[in-house]
Amino acid sequence: MNTIELNPAVRAEIEKVVEISAYLWQREWAERNGGNISVDLTEIFGEPPSDLSQFPHCLLSVAAGSGSFPTDAAGHIFFVKGTGERIRELRAPDLAGCVLRIDDKAEGYHILWGGRGQPDFRPTSEFISHVEIVMDKFRSGSGDRCVIHTHPLELIALSHHPKYAHDELAYTDVCWKMLPEVRAFVPRGIGIVPYCMPGSKAMAEGTTAKLRRHDVAVWEKHGAVATGRDALTAYDFIDVANKGAKLFLKCLAAGFEPEGVSAQAMQELKETFGL
């Protein structure tokens, strides 16, 4: 299988993914092959090979209800974790991930690098969702190019709570009020995507919609998704949000309902920092 030499800018972005993948595994947020990371490299990749016929071409296998690539994703180049691969295995990104280019008809992709050197290597089954999210950010003028989906323990636990699972305003409020930094660094709050089949079109559309208005989208009883200009900033949103949920649940486990930062104090934070 042919491969290419990655430029320093692309390698630097992949190294950020490698760094974050270690954090996700260490925090028990990525059991087995759970969780995914992708990053759109198009703007820093440079010119793709002129003869793409030298590289494996895979037509998109559209499972029932999973959707397809948006047409304007044609020509975009991504690094993405492979299906069935473990987050911890991204320490060797050429084995657990690949660099691919979505073809000119947005019907499939060419694998340009990595993928264990196997022509039948496949990106995560949630890759369509990631592309939908990134392209929505691209259309809006946002600089976010990375998508992280992971399984943060406390955010998931809170999404099982009957009082908060279906009320994203209350869910956000209990996370915000536990620590000023949560209010400051997750200023747009947390949206909740009602439980649906992983990798489905409903999940892709629901997540895209929530991330237009919120910094983190929680998949009810499943996980969380955030975007950022790179893997480091996308991770920060989930990390900070999860701290709020963790503190709240610790208080409940200790047997008391936390008082939290007052509504007035949170309003002062909002005004002071222009949130």
URWO-V426009 format. One record per backbone hydrogen bond with DSSP energy under -1.0 kcal/mol. CO is the residue of the C=O (numbers start at 1). NH is the residue of the N-H. If there is no record, write none. Layout:
co = (CO	CO)
nh = (NH	NH)
This chain:
co = (7	8	9	10	11	12	13	14	15	16	17	18	19	20	21	22	23	24	25	29	31	36	37	38	39	41	41	51	52	56	58	63	65	70	71	73	76	77	78	79	80	81	82	86	87	88	89	92	92	93	94	96	97	98	99	99	100	101	102	103	107	108	109	110	113	114	115	118	122	124	126	127	128	129	130	131	132	133	134	135	136	137	138	145	146	147	148	149	150	152	153	154	155	157	158	161	161	164	167	168	169	170	171	172	173	176	177	179	179	180	181	182	186	189	189	191	193	197	200	201	202	203	204	205	206	207	210	210	216	217	218	219	219	223	224	225	226	228	228	230	231	232	233	234	235	236	237	238	239	240	241	242	243	244	245	246	247	248	249	250	251	252	262	263	264	265	266	267	268	269	270)
nh = (11	12	13	14	15	16	17	18	19	20	21	22	23	24	25	26	27	29	28	151	34	149	81	147	79	44	45	54	55	111	109	66	201	73	74	76	102	41	100	39	98	124	85	89	90	91	92	95	96	97	116	82	115	80	112	113	78	110	75	106	60	103	58	101	99	117	118	121	83	127	130	131	132	133	134	135	136	137	138	139	140	142	141	40	228	38	226	36	224	156	157	158	159	160	161	164	165	167	171	172	173	174	175	176	177	179	261	182	183	184	185	186	189	215	216	218	220	200	204	205	206	207	208	209	210	211	213	214	191	225	193	222	223	219	150	217	148	145	146	234	235	236	237	238	239	240	241	242	243	244	245	246	247	248	249	250	251	252	253	254	256	255	266	267	268	269	270	271	272	273	275)
